[in-house]
Amino acid sequence: MAKKRIIGETYSQGKRMIKNSLGGFAMVPKDPVMLLSYINTQLRDNYPSIQELCSSLDLEQEEIIFKLRAIQYGYDQGRNQFVPMASC
């Protein structure tokens, strides 16, 4: 599987620029707690699944899941959200 492209550099705000499938750019936080908020908001507002979010934003799904597991959050497919591990 090919590595996903990352365009741009890490910024002082702890975010990086990635190019999405529409040719635009998305700011993805590196901090796990900020990442949790960003991903859950995107899932709630724009995407029916984590697979669609990652495909559209050109992100590695395994990397997102790994980073959020580090803060004890797991993906709940029924809710389409990352929730505390005790809840999923």
N, C-alpha and C positions, 0 to 999 in steps of 0.2 A: 504494500500500500504506500502510495506516495505521501511524503510529508506535506502538510498544508503550508501555503505561503504565508509569510508574515511580512507585511510591507511597513516600513517605518521603524522607529526605534522606541525603546521604553522611555516614557516621559516622567518627569519629576512627580506627577500626580499619581504615579503607580499604574499607569495604563499603557497599552500599546495599540498601535493602529494596525488594523487588518483590512484587507480588501474583501468586500463581500461580492456575492455573485452578480449584483446589479452594477458593479463597477464603482460603487461608493465606498466609503470607509466607515468602520465602526470602532468605537473606543471600547476595549475590553479591559476591565480592571485586573490587576495582577494579585492584589490583596484578596485572600479567600473570602472574607466577610463581604467585601464590596462586590466580588465576583458573584457570590450567592444572591445578593440583591439584584444585580444586573441580569443574571440568567433567569431568575424567577419572574422578574418584570417582563423580560422578553417572551418567556413562555406564556405568561398570562395574557399579554397584549397582542402578540404577533405570531406565535407558532403553536401548532397542535401537538408537537412532540419535540423531545430533545434531539432526535435525529434530524428533523427538518431545520431546527435552529442551527445546529452544527453545520449542516450542509449549506444552508443559505449564507451563514457568516464565515464559512471556510475555517471552522474550528475543529480540533480533535476532540471527539466526544469522550474518549478514554481519559484525556488530560483533564477535562472539566470534572468528570466523575471522581478522579483521583484527588484533585485539589479540594473538592467539597467533602469528600470522605475524611480528609485530614481534619476538618472542623466538625466531624460527626454528622454530616448531612448526606442523605441518599435520595435518589430519584424515585418518586412515587408516580408510576405511569398513570394510575387512575386519576390522580389530582393534576398531573402534568406540572409538578412542582418538586423542588428539592425540599425535603422536610427533615426534621431531626431524626437520626437513625432509629431511635426508639419507636417512632411513629410509622416507619415503613417496613 
